[in-house]
Every structure is written in structure tokens, then in C-alpha cells.
Amino acid sequence: MLAAVKSAGRPRRGADPCDGETSPPREGATLAALIVEEKPICRLAICGLVADVLGSGEVGFASSMLEAHRFARHGRAGLLLVDLFSIDFDFEGLRRLIALSQAPAIAIDDRPNPSFAALAQMAGTRGYASKNYELDKFRSVIRAVVEGGAHFPYETSARPRRSAPANRQLGLSPRQLDVLKCIAVGMSNQQIASSLGITLGTVKLHIHAILRLTGTRNRTEAALIAGRFLAPTIED
């Protein structure tokens, strides 16, 4: 259920602005921030960090991407903070939410993951933070984005560093890199097997390993990673 907490500021010492009663936001409400997170304890922790940076305003909660999209059609938020492991999360949905809300967004991960940071940036986020960050570091990400900047913990330029081969950056073996290149150009598993001279079962094993090592969840996300890290190699 989408909920809002009145006054994200800290009006008096000892008061927790993110504690207490919550209620659905008003139709067409304007929020200081919208937090997309299904776990109540994580919602409140993130809300407290947002309050530390913003000082005042109303913070809204959505427990799913669907609820966040519904809110964005009728209300406005000055900042989005989106958990990458929400129940119905995908990066295309994140891209559409950012486009719909026209608000700067921060992707929140369970643990630091360079691949997810890159995918989040490609989806249009302005920052990336992990739930195991120190509190000051998490606040610094929020502050940078609120002030109009960006904050990513990894090198997220469109092309990989020339000093490090793509397979080393991604943690893949040479054969896994070959399979990833095939995924990037839209080959089916059978086409990959025929092209590389390996069995269909071996292709499936390589794809499973690629998804695990890159932190991606499906072929589409793997192809996005390939587009970023392998573009020079594919062109060559």
C-alpha cells in the first residue's frame, strides 16, 4: 500500500519524522521524496536518511514499482529512491518511472554491484547506493543528487577502460565472453551453440554463469551490460 509520512524534517530533538501513523498520500500530492521499498524497516531507515538531508517535506512510500507508477501519474515527487530488489522491479520499469515522474532518482541495492550500478545509470538514475553503506556515505549520495549532481561508486562511462580487458572487468572467462557477445547481437541459444561449436547444454551453463557473475537477472540485462562493456570489441 502506498503511504506517506507527514513532515520529513526533524522538528524537535528525539522526534523521529518517519515513525508513527502513515496514510495514503493525497490525490495529486507533491512529495519531497518517494521511496520504493517493500520492507517496512528499510523504508523507515531510508526515510530517516532522506530527512537528514532534506530537512523538511513529505515523504511517500510505495511497496512496488506498480504503486510507484500509479502515484507518478497523479502526484509529484522531488526525489525517487528505488530498491532494485522490489517485488516487481526491472530496469525498463525504472526507466519508465523516471521518465514519468521527471524526478532525479537513486538506485538502492542490497550490496555493491558494479553491473547493477551501470544498468541503473543507463536507466536514467543520478545516483547509486547500497544498503550496507555507512550512514554518512549513504547521505552523501542523497545530498549529491539533491544538489543536482550525480554519485556512482564505479566507473560508469559509456566505454570500458582500455587498460582492462572486458572479460577481466566482468569476471568472465574468454568463452563466457564469446557467449555474451552472441547474446548482445540477439542470437538464440541454438544459434550460439552452432556459431561457437558447443552443445546447447553448454550454452545454457555459460549463460547461467554470465548472469551470476555480472549480477544480471535475464538476457536483456546481460545484453545491456554487453552493450556498455563490449561495444568496441563487437565493432572490431
FIRO-197489 format. One record per residue (C-alpha): residue number from 1; residue in one letter; z, y, x. Coordinates in Angstrom, 2 decimals, decimal comma. Each point is the difference from the previous one (the first is absolute). Layout:
// FIRO-197489
<site mitor="NUM" timar="A" z="Z" y="Y" x="X"/>
...
END
This chain:
// FIRO-197489
<site mitor="1" timar="M" z="0,00" y="0,00" x="0,00"/>
<site mitor="2" timar="L" z="-0,92" y="3,44" x="1,28"/>
<site mitor="3" timar="A" z="3,12" y="2,08" x="0,46"/>
<site mitor="4" timar="A" z="0,94" y="3,42" x="1,27"/>
<site mitor="5" timar="V" z="3,09" y="1,39" x="1,65"/>
<site mitor="6" timar="K" z="0,81" y="3,62" x="-0,72"/>
<site mitor="7" timar="S" z="0,48" y="2,26" x="3,02"/>
<site mitor="8" timar="A" z="-0,81" y="-1,67" x="3,27"/>
<site mitor="9" timar="G" z="2,07" y="2,63" x="1,79"/>
<site mitor="10" timar="R" z="3,57" y="-0,43" x="1,19"/>
<site mitor="11" timar="P" z="1,83" y="2,74" x="-1,96"/>
<site mitor="12" timar="R" z="3,49" y="-0,90" x="1,11"/>
<site mitor="13" timar="R" z="1,61" y="-1,93" x="2,81"/>
<site mitor="14" timar="G" z="0,54" y="-3,65" x="-0,82"/>
<site mitor="15" timar="A" z="-2,44" y="0,00" x="-2,92"/>
<site mitor="16" timar="D" z="-2,88" y="-2,46" x="0,10"/>
<site mitor="17" timar="P" z="-3,01" y="1,50" x="-1,80"/>
<site mitor="18" timar="C" z="-1,63" y="-3,43" x="-0,27"/>
<site mitor="19" timar="D" z="3,00" y="-1,68" x="-1,62"/>
<site mitor="20" timar="G" z="0,85" y="-0,20" x="-3,67"/>
<site mitor="21" timar="E" z="-2,04" y="0,01" x="-3,19"/>
<site mitor="22" timar="T" z="-3,79" y="-0,11" x="0,09"/>
<site mitor="23" timar="S" z="-2,42" y="0,70" x="-2,80"/>
<site mitor="24" timar="P" z="-3,77" y="-0,10" x="-0,50"/>
<site mitor="25" timar="P" z="-1,66" y="3,19" x="1,27"/>
<site mitor="26" timar="R" z="-1,26" y="2,49" x="-2,53"/>
<site mitor="27" timar="E" z="-3,63" y="-0,22" x="-1,08"/>
<site mitor="28" timar="G" z="-1,95" y="2,06" x="2,50"/>
<site mitor="29" timar="A" z="3,06" y="0,44" x="2,22"/>
<site mitor="30" timar="T" z="-0,31" y="1,61" x="3,41"/>
<site mitor="31" timar="L" z="1,96" y="-1,93" x="2,62"/>
<site mitor="32" timar="A" z="0,91" y="0,89" x="3,54"/>
<site mitor="33" timar="A" z="-0,75" y="-3,60" x="0,94"/>
<site mitor="34" timar="L" z="-0,98" y="-3,32" x="-1,54"/>
<site mitor="35" timar="I" z="1,35" y="-3,17" x="1,63"/>
<site mitor="36" timar="V" z="-1,91" y="-3,21" x="-0,72"/>
<site mitor="37" timar="E" z="2,51" y="-2,76" x="0,75"/>
<site mitor="38" timar="E" z="1,19" y="-2,91" x="-2,13"/>
<site mitor="39" timar="K" z="3,36" y="-0,65" x="1,70"/>
<site mitor="40" timar="P" z="2,74" y="2,32" x="-1,39"/>
<site mitor="41" timar="I" z="2,01" y="0,12" x="3,23"/>
<site mitor="42" timar="C" z="-3,09" y="0,97" x="2,01"/>
<site mitor="43" timar="R" z="-0,90" y="2,63" x="-2,60"/>
<site mitor="44" timar="L" z="3,36" y="1,68" x="0,35"/>
<site mitor="45" timar="A" z="-0,03" y="-0,16" x="3,79"/>
<site mitor="46" timar="I" z="-3,45" y="1,59" x="0,18"/>
<site mitor="47" timar="C" z="1,00" y="2,57" x="-2,62"/>
<site mitor="48" timar="G" z="2,94" y="1,05" x="2,16"/>
<site mitor="49" timar="L" z="-2,27" y="0,54" x="3,00"/>
<site mitor="50" timar="V" z="-2,45" y="2,00" x="-2,12"/>
<site mitor="51" timar="A" z="2,90" y="2,13" x="-1,26"/>
<site mitor="52" timar="D" z="1,12" y="0,66" x="3,57"/>
<site mitor="53" timar="V" z="-3,42" y="1,45" x="0,81"/>
<site mitor="54" timar="L" z="-1,02" y="1,73" x="-3,25"/>
<site mitor="55" timar="G" z="3,41" y="1,35" x="-0,96"/>
<site mitor="56" timar="S" z="-0,80" y="0,35" x="-3,71"/>
<site mitor="57" timar="G" z="-2,33" y="-1,20" x="-2,71"/>
<site mitor="58" timar="E" z="-0,38" y="-2,98" x="-2,29"/>
<site mitor="59" timar="V" z="-0,77" y="-3,44" x="1,43"/>
<site mitor="60" timar="G" z="-1,75" y="-2,63" x="-2,10"/>
<site mitor="61" timar="F" z="-0,10" y="-3,76" x="0,43"/>
<site mitor="62" timar="A" z="-2,74" y="-2,49" x="-0,86"/>
<site mitor="63" timar="S" z="0,60" y="-3,72" x="0,40"/>
<site mitor="64" timar="S" z="-3,70" y="-0,85" x="0,31"/>
<site mitor="65" timar="M" z="-3,35" y="1,51" x="0,88"/>
<site mitor="66" timar="L" z="-1,00" y="-0,27" x="-3,67"/>
<site mitor="67" timar="E" z="2,93" y="2,21" x="-1,02"/>
<site mitor="68" timar="A" z="-0,81" y="2,44" x="2,80"/>
<site mitor="69" timar="H" z="-3,60" y="0,30" x="-1,20"/>
<site mitor="70" timar="R" z="1,17" y="0,57" x="-3,57"/>
<site mitor="71" timar="F" z="2,29" y="2,79" x="1,13"/>
<site mitor="72" timar="A" z="-2,68" y="1,62" x="2,17"/>
<site mitor="73" timar="R" z="-2,31" y="0,32" x="-3,03"/>
<site mitor="74" timar="H" z="2,50" y="2,21" x="-1,86"/>
<site mitor="75" timar="G" z="2,42" y="1,40" x="2,57"/>
<site mitor="76" timar="R" z="0,00" y="1,45" x="3,48"/>
<site mitor="77" timar="A" z="1,92" y="-0,82" x="3,16"/>
<site mitor="78" timar="G" z="0,17" y="2,02" x="3,18"/>
<site mitor="79" timar="L" z="0,39" y="-3,10" x="2,15"/>
<site mitor="80" timar="L" z="-0,67" y="-3,73" x="-0,37"/>
<site mitor="81" timar="L" z="2,00" y="-2,69" x="1,81"/>
<site mitor="82" timar="V" z="-1,54" y="-3,41" x="-0,61"/>
<site mitor="83" timar="D" z="1,44" y="-3,38" x="0,94"/>
<site mitor="84" timar="L" z="-2,80" y="-2,20" x="1,37"/>
<site mitor="85" timar="F" z="1,71" y="-3,06" x="-1,46"/>
<site mitor="86" timar="S" z="0,28" y="1,16" x="-3,59"/>
<site mitor="87" timar="I" z="-0,73" y="-2,81" x="-2,43"/>
<site mitor="88" timar="D" z="-3,59" y="1,07" x="-0,77"/>
<site mitor="89" timar="F" z="-0,83" y="1,92" x="3,18"/>
<site mitor="90" timar="D" z="-3,42" y="0,06" x="1,62"/>
<site mitor="91" timar="F" z="-1,59" y="2,59" x="2,28"/>
<site mitor="92" timar="E" z="-2,79" y="0,85" x="-2,44"/>
<site mitor="93" timar="G" z="2,66" y="0,75" x="-2,62"/>
<site mitor="94" timar="L" z="1,76" y="2,22" x="2,54"/>
<site mitor="95" timar="R" z="-3,23" y="1,88" x="0,68"/>
<site mitor="96" timar="R" z="-0,55" y="0,56" x="-3,73"/>
<site mitor="97" timar="L" z="3,60" y="1,13" x="-0,53"/>
<site mitor="98" timar="I" z="-0,31" y="2,59" x="2,76"/>
<site mitor="99" timar="A" z="-3,31" y="1,24" x="-1,40"/>
<site mitor="100" timar="L" z="1,43" y="0,19" x="-3,52"/>
<site mitor="101" timar="S" z="3,22" y="1,78" x="0,93"/>
<site mitor="102" timar="Q" z="-1,47" y="2,27" x="2,69"/>
<site mitor="103" timar="A" z="3,34" y="-0,24" x="1,81"/>
<site mitor="104" timar="P" z="0,77" y="-0,83" x="3,64"/>
<site mitor="105" timar="A" z="1,18" y="-3,59" x="0,33"/>
<site mitor="106" timar="I" z="2,19" y="-2,03" x="2,32"/>
<site mitor="107" timar="A" z="-0,41" y="-3,77" x="0,27"/>
<site mitor="108" timar="I" z="3,26" y="-1,93" x="0,34"/>
<site mitor="109" timar="D" z="-0,07" y="-3,42" x="1,64"/>
<site mitor="110" timar="D" z="2,66" y="-2,71" x="0,25"/>
<site mitor="111" timar="R" z="-0,42" y="-0,06" x="3,79"/>
<site mitor="112" timar="P" z="-2,30" y="1,79" x="2,46"/>
<site mitor="113" timar="N" z="-3,56" y="-1,34" x="-0,20"/>
<site mitor="114" timar="P" z="-2,90" y="1,72" x="1,82"/>
<site mitor="115" timar="S" z="-2,61" y="-1,57" x="-2,29"/>
<site mitor="116" timar="F" z="1,70" y="1,22" x="-3,16"/>
<site mitor="117" timar="A" z="0,46" y="3,45" x="1,54"/>
<site mitor="118" timar="A" z="-3,75" y="0,16" x="0,64"/>
<site mitor="119" timar="L" z="-0,85" y="-1,22" x="-3,51"/>
<site mitor="120" timar="A" z="2,43" y="2,49" x="-1,52"/>
<site mitor="121" timar="Q" z="-1,59" y="2,86" x="1,90"/>
<site mitor="122" timar="M" z="-3,48" y="-1,11" x="-1,05"/>
<site mitor="123" timar="A" z="1,24" y="0,01" x="-3,61"/>
<site mitor="124" timar="G" z="0,92" y="3,67" x="0,41"/>
<site mitor="125" timar="T" z="3,71" y="0,06" x="0,80"/>
<site mitor="126" timar="R" z="1,37" y="2,73" x="2,26"/>
<site mitor="127" timar="G" z="2,88" y="-2,02" x="1,43"/>
<site mitor="128" timar="Y" z="1,37" y="-3,49" x="0,59"/>
<site mitor="129" timar="A" z="3,63" y="-1,10" x="0,21"/>
<site mitor="130" timar="S" z="1,86" y="-3,29" x="0,21"/>
<site mitor="131" timar="K" z="3,19" y="-0,91" x="-1,85"/>
<site mitor="132" timar="N" z="1,59" y="-0,99" x="3,30"/>
<site mitor="133" timar="Y" z="-0,46" y="3,47" x="1,51"/>
<site mitor="134" timar="E" z="3,06" y="1,95" x="1,01"/>
<site mitor="135" timar="L" z="0,85" y="2,56" x="-2,69"/>
<site mitor="136" timar="D" z="-0,94" y="3,00" x="2,13"/>
<site mitor="137" timar="K" z="-3,37" y="-1,54" x="0,81"/>
<site mitor="138" timar="F" z="-0,69" y="-0,66" x="-3,68"/>
<site mitor="139" timar="R" z="0,95" y="3,59" x="-0,84"/>
<site mitor="140" timar="S" z="-2,34" y="1,27" x="2,72"/>
<site mitor="141" timar="V" z="-2,93" y="-1,79" x="-1,65"/>
<site mitor="142" timar="I" z="0,83" y="1,57" x="-3,37"/>
<site mitor="143" timar="R" z="0,46" y="3,42" x="1,59"/>
<site mitor="144" timar="A" z="-3,30" y="-0,14" x="1,88"/>
<site mitor="145" timar="V" z="-1,96" y="-0,86" x="-3,14"/>
<site mitor="146" timar="V" z="1,81" y="2,53" x="-2,20"/>
<site mitor="147" timar="E" z="-0,79" y="2,71" x="2,55"/>
<site mitor="148" timar="G" z="-3,70" y="-0,81" x="-0,20"/>
<site mitor="149" timar="G" z="-0,31" y="-2,22" x="3,04"/>
<site mitor="150" timar="A" z="-0,37" y="-3,72" x="0,53"/>
<site mitor="151" timar="H" z="2,15" y="-2,65" x="1,63"/>
<site mitor="152" timar="F" z="-1,20" y="-3,44" x="1,13"/>
<site mitor="153" timar="P" z="1,79" y="-2,11" x="2,62"/>
<site mitor="154" timar="Y" z="-3,17" y="-1,57" x="1,37"/>
<site mitor="155" timar="E" z="-3,36" y="1,11" x="1,32"/>
<site mitor="156" timar="T" z="-2,00" y="0,25" x="-3,22"/>
<site mitor="157" timar="S" z="-3,24" y="1,65" x="1,10"/>
<site mitor="158" timar="A" z="-3,25" y="-1,28" x="-1,48"/>
<site mitor="159" timar="R" z="-0,90" y="-1,86" x="3,17"/>
<site mitor="160" timar="P" z="2,22" y="-2,23" x="2,16"/>
<site mitor="161" timar="R" z="1,04" y="1,00" x="3,49"/>
<site mitor="162" timar="R" z="-2,73" y="-1,00" x="2,43"/>
<site mitor="163" timar="S" z="2,56" y="-1,15" x="2,54"/>
<site mitor="164" timar="A" z="1,15" y="-2,87" x="-2,24"/>
<site mitor="165" timar="P" z="-2,40" y="-2,63" x="-1,42"/>
<site mitor="166" timar="A" z="0,08" y="-0,33" x="-3,78"/>
<site mitor="167" timar="N" z="1,25" y="-3,60" x="0,07"/>
<site mitor="168" timar="R" z="2,96" y="1,04" x="2,20"/>
<site mitor="169" timar="Q" z="0,89" y="2,90" x="-2,30"/>
<site mitor="170" timar="L" z="-0,09" y="-2,29" x="-3,04"/>
<site mitor="171" timar="G" z="1,60" y="-3,01" x="1,68"/>
<site mitor="172" timar="L" z="-2,99" y="-2,25" x="-0,75"/>
<site mitor="173" timar="S" z="-1,68" y="-2,69" x="2,07"/>
<site mitor="174" timar="P" z="-3,70" y="0,48" x="0,89"/>
<site mitor="175" timar="R" z="-1,03" y="-2,50" x="-2,69"/>
<site mitor="176" timar="Q" z="2,19" y="1,69" x="-2,61"/>
<site mitor="177" timar="L" z="-1,65" y="3,28" x="0,96"/>
<site mitor="178" timar="D" z="-3,42" y="-1,60" x="-0,60"/>
<site mitor="179" timar="V" z="1,12" y="-1,10" x="-3,47"/>
<site mitor="180" timar="L" z="1,34" y="3,49" x="-0,75"/>
<site mitor="181" timar="K" z="-3,37" y="1,52" x="0,94"/>
<site mitor="182" timar="C" z="-1,66" y="-2,35" x="-2,48"/>
<site mitor="183" timar="I" z="2,48" y="0,99" x="-2,72"/>
<site mitor="184" timar="A" z="-0,75" y="3,65" x="0,74"/>
<site mitor="185" timar="V" z="-3,71" y="-0,44" x="-0,79"/>
<site mitor="186" timar="G" z="0,73" y="-1,87" x="-3,24"/>
<site mitor="187" timar="M" z="-0,68" y="-3,61" x="0,98"/>
<site mitor="188" timar="S" z="1,38" y="-2,81" x="-2,15"/>
<site mitor="189" timar="N" z="2,07" y="-2,77" x="1,56"/>
<site mitor="190" timar="Q" z="-3,01" y="-2,34" x="-0,03"/>
<site mitor="191" timar="Q" z="-2,19" y="2,64" x="1,65"/>
<site mitor="192" timar="I" z="2,64" y="0,56" x="2,69"/>
<site mitor="193" timar="A" z="0,19" y="-3,73" x="0,66"/>
<site mitor="194" timar="S" z="-3,78" y="-0,28" x="0,36"/>
<site mitor="195" timar="S" z="-0,26" y="3,12" x="2,15"/>
<site mitor="196" timar="L" z="2,74" y="-1,02" x="2,43"/>
<site mitor="197" timar="G" z="-0,69" y="-3,74" x="-0,03"/>
<site mitor="198" timar="I" z="3,47" y="-0,97" x="-1,23"/>
<site mitor="199" timar="T" z="1,26" y="-1,88" x="-3,04"/>
<site mitor="200" timar="L" z="0,94" y="1,65" x="-3,28"/>
<site mitor="201" timar="G" z="3,58" y="-1,19" x="0,48"/>
<site mitor="202" timar="T" z="0,17" y="1,68" x="3,41"/>
<site mitor="203" timar="V" z="-1,29" y="3,24" x="-1,52"/>
<site mitor="204" timar="K" z="2,78" y="-0,10" x="-2,59"/>
<site mitor="205" timar="L" z="2,60" y="-0,58" x="2,71"/>
<site mitor="206" timar="H" z="-1,32" y="2,95" x="2,01"/>
<site mitor="207" timar="I" z="0,03" y="2,28" x="-3,06"/>
<site mitor="208" timar="H" z="3,58" y="-1,01" x="-0,79"/>
<site mitor="209" timar="A" z="0,98" y="0,84" x="3,59"/>
<site mitor="210" timar="I" z="-1,88" y="3,32" x="-0,12"/>
<site mitor="211" timar="L" z="1,82" y="1,09" x="-3,16"/>
<site mitor="212" timar="R" z="3,35" y="-0,98" x="1,51"/>
<site mitor="213" timar="L" z="-0,58" y="1,65" x="3,37"/>
<site mitor="214" timar="T" z="-1,43" y="3,25" x="-1,38"/>
<site mitor="215" timar="G" z="2,55" y="0,24" x="-2,81"/>
<site mitor="216" timar="T" z="-2,75" y="0,19" x="-2,60"/>
<site mitor="217" timar="R" z="0,15" y="-1,79" x="-3,34"/>
<site mitor="218" timar="N" z="-3,62" y="-0,77" x="-0,83"/>
<site mitor="219" timar="R" z="-3,57" y="0,15" x="1,34"/>
<site mitor="220" timar="T" z="-0,52" y="3,54" x="-1,28"/>
<site mitor="221" timar="E" z="2,91" y="1,35" x="2,02"/>
<site mitor="222" timar="A" z="-1,11" y="-2,03" x="3,02"/>
<site mitor="223" timar="A" z="-3,48" y="1,52" x="-0,31"/>
<site mitor="224" timar="L" z="1,53" y="3,49" x="-0,05"/>
<site mitor="225" timar="I" z="1,89" y="-0,79" x="3,19"/>
<site mitor="226" timar="A" z="-3,22" y="-1,33" x="1,53"/>
<site mitor="227" timar="G" z="-1,81" y="3,18" x="-0,96"/>
<site mitor="228" timar="R" z="2,53" y="2,03" x="1,94"/>
<site mitor="229" timar="F" z="0,50" y="-2,14" x="3,09"/>
<site mitor="230" timar="L" z="-3,36" y="-1,70" x="0,34"/>
<site mitor="231" timar="A" z="-2,54" y="2,68" x="-0,96"/>
<site mitor="232" timar="P" z="-1,19" y="0,57" x="3,60"/>
<site mitor="233" timar="T" z="-0,22" y="-3,76" x="0,61"/>
<site mitor="234" timar="I" z="-1,95" y="-0,68" x="-3,19"/>
<site mitor="235" timar="E" z="-2,44" y="2,80" x="0,79"/>
<site mitor="236" timar="D" z="-0,54" y="-1,40" x="3,49"/>
END
